[in-house]
């Protein structure tokens, strides 16, 4: 890494020559200088199997340690005002067994049914006009052309500060995920990405969650408390609230910084809707 500094000019850092300064600068947030050049260590892309299931917080507590220890990538998607938790795990395709053979229980149209119906009803309510599956306005796209996340964004934009409206959207999302359980196989750069739907604000926090061999369960306690705060204060909180886990970082200024190699950290991400109707 080459760093341009006010006092020492351009300096070159590496973990072999000066590990303390290197790890400081790696997550220095510009405090030590401006990064002019960096060598990035890449990994080969992998073919992954993504498994999506629907659970609840009570059952997650029973299986949480096993979930973290047995999967390469794990994320939970919490849906406020419901007990639904979407569990997504990703692991390399087995060289011996190959990808799983799985036939979905529901078609895409069946999974999208609830959110499409809610969108039609909401347009009638908020725009005071009837629509059919294809709008009478030829310039307006066919409702069937929208992805789930696009429809969710459109619904939230109609009345994003109305708790009851947001609750309806969240319940439609829960139904979408219940009908979308199953497997997906693809390359890691595709599987580990996600479709956010549109512009969003991002609020993220990170905190220690014990070790991989002995999770503290503080991560799930945090979510329980967060959901209580949302419901007690009747906040119009849209879904999802996303939770992931990473290993520790050796960078002292990282929120996941730790000297213990086995430490894990939980990251909780909320996506407040960007087009708030105030």
PATOR-828857 format. One record per residue (C-alpha): residue number from 1; x, y, z. Coordinates in Angstrom, 2 decimals, always signed. Example, Ala and Ser with C-alpha at 12.3 -4.5 7.8 and 13.67 -1.06 7.14 Angstrom:
<sites>
<site pos="1" u="+12.30" v="-4.50" w="+7.80"/>
<site pos="2" u="+13.67" v="-1.06" w="+7.14"/>
</sites>
This chain:
<sites>
<site pos="1" u="+0.00" v="+0.00" w="+0.00"/>
<site pos="2" u="+1.25" v="+3.50" w="-0.87"/>
<site pos="3" u="+0.11" v="+6.27" w="+1.41"/>
<site pos="4" u="+0.53" v="+10.00" w="+0.76"/>
<site pos="5" u="+1.07" v="+11.71" w="+4.13"/>
<site pos="6" u="+1.48" v="+15.39" w="+5.13"/>
<site pos="7" u="+4.73" v="+14.88" w="+7.06"/>
<site pos="8" u="+6.53" v="+11.98" w="+5.38"/>
<site pos="9" u="+5.37" v="+12.31" w="+1.79"/>
<site pos="10" u="+4.62" v="+9.05" w="-0.01"/>
<site pos="11" u="+5.36" v="+5.97" w="+2.07"/>
<site pos="12" u="+5.01" v="+2.30" w="+1.23"/>
<site pos="13" u="+3.51" v="-0.04" w="+3.80"/>
<site pos="14" u="+3.19" v="-3.81" w="+4.05"/>
<site pos="15" u="+2.27" v="-6.24" w="+6.81"/>
<site pos="16" u="+5.74" v="-7.79" w="+6.53"/>
<site pos="17" u="+7.74" v="-4.54" w="+6.92"/>
<site pos="18" u="+5.56" v="-2.56" w="+9.33"/>
<site pos="19" u="+2.50" v="-4.58" w="+10.40"/>
<site pos="20" u="+1.30" v="-2.14" w="+13.08"/>
<site pos="21" u="+1.18" v="+0.86" w="+10.75"/>
<site pos="22" u="-0.10" v="-1.26" w="+7.86"/>
<site pos="23" u="-3.13" v="-2.51" w="+9.80"/>
<site pos="24" u="-3.82" v="+1.01" w="+11.08"/>
<site pos="25" u="-3.75" v="+2.42" w="+7.55"/>
<site pos="26" u="-5.78" v="-0.45" w="+6.09"/>
<site pos="27" u="-8.83" v="+0.92" w="+7.88"/>
<site pos="28" u="-7.53" v="+4.43" w="+8.57"/>
<site pos="29" u="-10.51" v="+6.39" w="+7.21"/>
<site pos="30" u="-8.09" v="+8.95" w="+5.77"/>
<site pos="31" u="-6.71" v="+9.81" w="+9.19"/>
<site pos="32" u="-3.14" v="+8.79" w="+8.39"/>
<site pos="33" u="-3.02" v="+9.96" w="+4.79"/>
<site pos="34" u="-4.46" v="+9.39" w="+1.34"/>
<site pos="35" u="-4.19" v="+5.92" w="-0.19"/>
<site pos="36" u="-2.57" v="+6.33" w="-3.60"/>
<site pos="37" u="-1.98" v="+2.70" w="-4.49"/>
<site pos="38" u="-3.09" v="-0.61" w="-3.04"/>
<site pos="39" u="-2.47" v="-4.25" w="-3.88"/>
<site pos="40" u="-5.62" v="-6.30" w="-3.37"/>
<site pos="41" u="-5.52" v="-10.00" w="-2.64"/>
<site pos="42" u="-8.23" v="-11.75" w="-4.64"/>
<site pos="43" u="-9.76" v="-15.17" w="-4.26"/>
<site pos="44" u="-11.07" v="-17.40" w="-7.00"/>
<site pos="45" u="-14.79" v="-17.26" w="-7.54"/>
<site pos="46" u="-16.70" v="-20.33" w="-6.43"/>
<site pos="47" u="-19.89" v="-22.01" w="-7.49"/>
<site pos="48" u="-22.21" v="-21.76" w="-4.50"/>
<site pos="49" u="-25.48" v="-23.32" w="-3.41"/>
<site pos="50" u="-27.82" v="-20.80" w="-1.80"/>
<site pos="51" u="-30.49" v="-22.32" w="+0.45"/>
<site pos="52" u="-33.40" v="-20.11" w="+1.51"/>
<site pos="53" u="-35.75" v="-21.17" w="+4.30"/>
<site pos="54" u="-38.26" v="-19.42" w="+6.55"/>
<site pos="55" u="-38.01" v="-19.72" w="+10.33"/>
<site pos="56" u="-38.72" v="-17.72" w="+13.48"/>
<site pos="57" u="-36.63" v="-16.30" w="+16.30"/>
<site pos="58" u="-37.59" v="-19.03" w="+18.77"/>
<site pos="59" u="-36.35" v="-21.80" w="+16.48"/>
<site pos="60" u="-33.28" v="-19.81" w="+15.47"/>
<site pos="61" u="-32.11" v="-19.71" w="+19.07"/>
<site pos="62" u="-32.06" v="-23.52" w="+19.14"/>
<site pos="63" u="-30.06" v="-23.86" w="+15.92"/>
<site pos="64" u="-27.97" v="-20.67" w="+15.88"/>
<site pos="65" u="-24.62" v="-22.15" w="+16.92"/>
<site pos="66" u="-24.98" v="-25.00" w="+14.43"/>
<site pos="67" u="-26.03" v="-22.56" w="+11.69"/>
<site pos="68" u="-22.91" v="-20.43" w="+12.16"/>
<site pos="69" u="-20.46" v="-23.33" w="+12.45"/>
<site pos="70" u="-21.75" v="-25.45" w="+9.56"/>
<site pos="71" u="-22.17" v="-22.81" w="+6.84"/>
<site pos="72" u="-19.67" v="-20.67" w="+5.00"/>
<site pos="73" u="-22.06" v="-17.72" w="+4.60"/>
<site pos="74" u="-25.16" v="-17.03" w="+6.71"/>
<site pos="75" u="-27.61" v="-14.17" w="+6.81"/>
<site pos="76" u="-30.94" v="-13.67" w="+8.56"/>
<site pos="77" u="-33.59" v="-11.30" w="+7.20"/>
<site pos="78" u="-36.02" v="-10.12" w="+9.87"/>
<site pos="79" u="-39.42" v="-8.72" w="+8.90"/>
<site pos="80" u="-40.79" v="-6.23" w="+11.47"/>
<site pos="81" u="-44.32" v="-6.82" w="+12.81"/>
<site pos="82" u="-44.10" v="-10.51" w="+11.88"/>
<site pos="83" u="-42.39" v="-13.51" w="+13.45"/>
<site pos="84" u="-40.85" v="-14.38" w="+10.08"/>
<site pos="85" u="-37.09" v="-14.74" w="+9.74"/>
<site pos="86" u="-35.68" v="-15.59" w="+6.32"/>
<site pos="87" u="-32.56" v="-17.74" w="+6.68"/>
<site pos="88" u="-30.14" v="-17.75" w="+3.75"/>
<site pos="89" u="-27.08" v="-20.00" w="+3.76"/>
<site pos="90" u="-24.45" v="-20.30" w="+1.04"/>
<site pos="91" u="-21.92" v="-23.09" w="+0.64"/>
<site pos="92" u="-19.64" v="-24.39" w="-2.13"/>
<site pos="93" u="-21.22" v="-26.95" w="-4.46"/>
<site pos="94" u="-20.18" v="-30.44" w="-3.38"/>
<site pos="95" u="-17.62" v="-31.99" w="-5.73"/>
<site pos="96" u="-19.10" v="-35.42" w="-5.08"/>
<site pos="97" u="-22.84" v="-34.81" w="-4.81"/>
<site pos="98" u="-23.09" v="-31.85" w="-7.16"/>
<site pos="99" u="-25.88" v="-29.26" w="-6.86"/>
<site pos="100" u="-29.06" v="-30.34" w="-5.01"/>
<site pos="101" u="-31.98" v="-31.63" w="-7.04"/>
<site pos="102" u="-34.94" v="-29.55" w="-5.91"/>
<site pos="103" u="-38.31" v="-28.69" w="-7.41"/>
<site pos="104" u="-39.86" v="-25.47" w="-6.02"/>
<site pos="105" u="-43.26" v="-25.84" w="-4.38"/>
<site pos="106" u="-44.44" v="-22.54" w="-5.84"/>
<site pos="107" u="-43.95" v="-20.71" w="-9.11"/>
<site pos="108" u="-42.61" v="-17.16" w="-9.29"/>
<site pos="109" u="-46.11" v="-15.87" w="-10.05"/>
<site pos="110" u="-47.49" v="-17.64" w="-6.97"/>
<site pos="111" u="-44.74" v="-16.15" w="-4.80"/>
<site pos="112" u="-45.45" v="-12.68" w="-6.19"/>
<site pos="113" u="-49.24" v="-12.92" w="-5.86"/>
<site pos="114" u="-49.63" v="-11.21" w="-2.46"/>
<site pos="115" u="-47.39" v="-8.26" w="-3.21"/>
<site pos="116" u="-48.98" v="-7.72" w="-6.63"/>
<site pos="117" u="-52.47" v="-7.77" w="-5.13"/>
<site pos="118" u="-51.42" v="-5.32" w="-2.43"/>
<site pos="119" u="-49.93" v="-3.03" w="-5.07"/>
<site pos="120" u="-53.17" v="-3.00" w="-7.06"/>
<site pos="121" u="-55.25" v="-2.32" w="-3.93"/>
<site pos="122" u="-52.90" v="+0.41" w="-2.77"/>
<site pos="123" u="-52.96" v="+2.18" w="-6.13"/>
<site pos="124" u="-56.74" v="+2.29" w="-5.97"/>
<site pos="125" u="-56.59" v="+3.72" w="-2.47"/>
<site pos="126" u="-53.82" v="+6.26" w="-2.95"/>
<site pos="127" u="-54.36" v="+7.26" w="-6.55"/>
<site pos="128" u="-58.13" v="+6.83" w="-6.64"/>
<site pos="129" u="-58.15" v="+5.01" w="-9.92"/>
<site pos="130" u="-58.66" v="+1.42" w="-11.05"/>
<site pos="131" u="-55.87" v="-0.52" w="-12.63"/>
<site pos="132" u="-55.73" v="-3.89" w="-14.27"/>
<site pos="133" u="-52.74" v="-6.18" w="-14.57"/>
<site pos="134" u="-51.72" v="-3.96" w="-17.45"/>
<site pos="135" u="-52.34" v="-0.30" w="-16.75"/>
<site pos="136" u="-54.53" v="+1.68" w="-19.09"/>
<site pos="137" u="-51.62" v="+4.09" w="-19.35"/>
<site pos="138" u="-49.50" v="+2.53" w="-22.08"/>
<site pos="139" u="-46.44" v="+4.31" w="-20.71"/>
<site pos="140" u="-46.71" v="+2.55" w="-17.35"/>
<site pos="141" u="-44.92" v="-0.82" w="-17.23"/>
<site pos="142" u="-46.82" v="-4.05" w="-16.80"/>
<site pos="143" u="-47.05" v="-4.92" w="-13.10"/>
<site pos="144" u="-45.72" v="-8.39" w="-13.93"/>
<site pos="145" u="-42.48" v="-6.83" w="-15.19"/>
<site pos="146" u="-41.52" v="-5.56" w="-11.73"/>
<site pos="147" u="-39.30" v="-7.63" w="-9.45"/>
<site pos="148" u="-40.32" v="-8.19" w="-5.85"/>
<site pos="149" u="-37.95" v="-5.52" w="-4.53"/>
<site pos="150" u="-39.16" v="-3.01" w="-7.12"/>
<site pos="151" u="-42.78" v="-3.57" w="-6.10"/>
<site pos="152" u="-41.84" v="-3.27" w="-2.43"/>
<site pos="153" u="-40.19" v="+0.10" w="-3.12"/>
<site pos="154" u="-43.19" v="+1.31" w="-5.10"/>
<site pos="155" u="-45.54" v="+0.30" w="-2.30"/>
<site pos="156" u="-43.46" v="+2.00" w="+0.38"/>
<site pos="157" u="-43.23" v="+5.19" w="-1.66"/>
<site pos="158" u="-47.03" v="+5.52" w="-1.54"/>
<site pos="159" u="-47.14" v="+6.08" w="+2.24"/>
<site pos="160" u="-43.78" v="+5.31" w="+3.82"/>
<site pos="161" u="-44.55" v="+6.88" w="+7.22"/>
<site pos="162" u="-47.87" v="+5.09" w="+7.70"/>
<site pos="163" u="-47.21" v="+2.20" w="+10.08"/>
<site pos="164" u="-50.33" v="+0.27" w="+9.03"/>
<site pos="165" u="-49.40" v="+0.53" w="+5.35"/>
<site pos="166" u="-45.81" v="-0.55" w="+6.02"/>
<site pos="167" u="-47.11" v="-3.49" w="+8.07"/>
<site pos="168" u="-49.18" v="-4.65" w="+5.09"/>
<site pos="169" u="-46.11" v="-4.47" w="+2.87"/>
<site pos="170" u="-44.11" v="-6.44" w="+5.44"/>
<site pos="171" u="-46.76" v="-9.16" w="+5.65"/>
<site pos="172" u="-46.78" v="-9.42" w="+1.85"/>
<site pos="173" u="-43.00" v="-9.79" w="+1.98"/>
<site pos="174" u="-43.28" v="-12.59" w="+4.53"/>
<site pos="175" u="-45.64" v="-14.45" w="+2.18"/>
<site pos="176" u="-43.25" v="-13.92" w="-0.72"/>
<site pos="177" u="-40.41" v="-15.58" w="+1.18"/>
<site pos="178" u="-42.60" v="-18.45" w="+2.40"/>
<site pos="179" u="-43.34" v="-19.26" w="-1.22"/>
<site pos="180" u="-39.71" v="-18.75" w="-2.31"/>
<site pos="181" u="-38.04" v="-21.39" w="-0.16"/>
<site pos="182" u="-35.57" v="-23.52" w="-2.03"/>
<site pos="183" u="-32.15" v="-23.66" w="-3.63"/>
<site pos="184" u="-30.27" v="-21.55" w="-6.13"/>
<site pos="185" u="-26.89" v="-22.33" w="-7.69"/>
<site pos="186" u="-24.57" v="-19.70" w="-9.12"/>
<site pos="187" u="-21.18" v="-18.06" w="-9.01"/>
<site pos="188" u="-20.14" v="-16.39" w="-5.75"/>
<site pos="189" u="-20.15" v="-12.86" w="-7.20"/>
<site pos="190" u="-23.81" v="-13.33" w="-8.14"/>
<site pos="191" u="-25.03" v="-15.35" w="-5.15"/>
<site pos="192" u="-23.40" v="-13.12" w="-2.53"/>
<site pos="193" u="-24.77" v="-9.96" w="-4.12"/>
<site pos="194" u="-28.37" v="-8.87" w="-3.63"/>
<site pos="195" u="-31.18" v="-6.96" w="-5.30"/>
<site pos="196" u="-31.97" v="-3.97" w="-3.11"/>
<site pos="197" u="-34.66" v="-2.65" w="-5.47"/>
<site pos="198" u="-33.57" v="+0.97" w="-5.69"/>
<site pos="199" u="-32.00" v="+3.86" w="-3.80"/>
<site pos="200" u="-31.81" v="+3.32" w="-0.05"/>
<site pos="201" u="-30.33" v="+4.81" w="+3.05"/>
<site pos="202" u="-28.25" v="+2.30" w="+4.99"/>
<site pos="203" u="-27.93" v="+2.16" w="+8.76"/>
<site pos="204" u="-25.43" v="-0.44" w="+9.95"/>
<site pos="205" u="-23.97" v="-1.45" w="+13.29"/>
<site pos="206" u="-21.38" v="-4.04" w="+14.29"/>
<site pos="207" u="-20.71" v="-5.68" w="+17.64"/>
<site pos="208" u="-18.91" v="-8.74" w="+19.10"/>
<site pos="209" u="-20.90" v="-11.98" w="+19.18"/>
<site pos="210" u="-18.60" v="-14.36" w="+21.03"/>
<site pos="211" u="-16.57" v="-16.95" w="+19.18"/>
<site pos="212" u="-17.40" v="-19.42" w="+16.44"/>
<site pos="213" u="-17.15" v="-22.29" w="+18.92"/>
<site pos="214" u="-19.10" v="-20.43" w="+21.61"/>
<site pos="215" u="-21.45" v="-17.71" w="+20.30"/>
<site pos="216" u="-22.58" v="-15.30" w="+23.02"/>
<site pos="217" u="-26.15" v="-15.11" w="+21.65"/>
<site pos="218" u="-25.94" v="-11.33" w="+22.11"/>
<site pos="219" u="-26.63" v="-11.05" w="+18.38"/>
<site pos="220" u="-30.12" v="-12.55" w="+18.67"/>
<site pos="221" u="-30.78" v="-10.68" w="+21.92"/>
<site pos="222" u="-30.00" v="-7.45" w="+20.06"/>
<site pos="223" u="-32.59" v="-8.27" w="+17.41"/>
<site pos="224" u="-35.22" v="-9.15" w="+20.02"/>
<site pos="225" u="-34.71" v="-5.79" w="+21.71"/>
<site pos="226" u="-34.72" v="-3.95" w="+18.38"/>
<site pos="227" u="-38.02" v="-5.53" w="+17.33"/>
<site pos="228" u="-39.56" v="-4.65" w="+20.71"/>
<site pos="229" u="-38.49" v="-1.01" w="+20.30"/>
<site pos="230" u="-40.01" v="-0.88" w="+16.82"/>
<site pos="231" u="-43.34" v="-2.32" w="+17.92"/>
<site pos="232" u="-43.56" v="-0.41" w="+21.23"/>
<site pos="233" u="-42.94" v="+2.89" w="+19.49"/>
<site pos="234" u="-45.09" v="+1.91" w="+16.48"/>
<site pos="235" u="-42.35" v="+2.81" w="+14.04"/>
<site pos="236" u="-43.08" v="+2.37" w="+10.31"/>
<site pos="237" u="-40.12" v="+0.01" w="+9.90"/>
<site pos="238" u="-39.92" v="-1.70" w="+6.51"/>
<site pos="239" u="-38.24" v="-5.04" w="+5.86"/>
<site pos="240" u="-35.68" v="-6.38" w="+5.84"/>
<site pos="241" u="-33.46" v="-5.94" w="+8.86"/>
<site pos="242" u="-30.45" v="-7.95" w="+7.74"/>
<site pos="243" u="-27.97" v="-9.71" w="+10.01"/>
<site pos="244" u="-24.66" v="-11.21" w="+8.92"/>
<site pos="245" u="-21.48" v="-12.44" w="+10.61"/>
<site pos="246" u="-17.80" v="-12.05" w="+9.88"/>
<site pos="247" u="-14.50" v="-13.04" w="+11.42"/>
<site pos="248" u="-12.51" v="-10.47" w="+13.37"/>
<site pos="249" u="-10.31" v="-7.85" w="+11.69"/>
<site pos="250" u="-6.71" v="-7.09" w="+12.63"/>
<site pos="251" u="-7.24" v="-3.43" w="+11.74"/>
<site pos="252" u="-7.48" v="-1.48" w="+15.05"/>
<site pos="253" u="-9.94" v="+1.07" w="+13.63"/>
<site pos="254" u="-12.31" v="-1.54" w="+12.21"/>
<site pos="255" u="-15.60" v="-1.98" w="+14.13"/>
<site pos="256" u="-14.80" v="-5.71" w="+14.05"/>
<site pos="257" u="-11.29" v="-5.27" w="+15.46"/>
<site pos="258" u="-10.02" v="-7.98" w="+17.80"/>
<site pos="259" u="-6.76" v="-9.64" w="+18.78"/>
<site pos="260" u="-8.49" v="-13.01" w="+19.30"/>
<site pos="261" u="-8.47" v="-15.08" w="+16.12"/>
<site pos="262" u="-11.68" v="-17.01" w="+16.91"/>
<site pos="263" u="-13.82" v="-13.93" w="+17.64"/>
<site pos="264" u="-16.85" v="-13.31" w="+15.44"/>
<site pos="265" u="-18.82" v="-10.13" w="+14.88"/>
<site pos="266" u="-22.45" v="-9.54" w="+13.99"/>
<site pos="267" u="-23.42" v="-6.85" w="+11.51"/>
<site pos="268" u="-27.01" v="-5.58" w="+11.55"/>
<site pos="269" u="-28.12" v="-3.57" w="+8.56"/>
<site pos="270" u="-31.35" v="-1.63" w="+8.19"/>
<site pos="271" u="-32.46" v="-0.11" w="+4.91"/>
<site pos="272" u="-34.67" v="+2.89" w="+5.81"/>
<site pos="273" u="-36.68" v="+3.84" w="+2.76"/>
<site pos="274" u="-35.03" v="+6.77" w="+0.96"/>
<site pos="275" u="-38.14" v="+8.48" w="-0.44"/>
<site pos="276" u="-39.84" v="+9.30" w="+2.86"/>
<site pos="277" u="-43.13" v="+11.11" w="+2.35"/>
<site pos="278" u="-42.86" v="+13.90" w="+4.92"/>
</sites>
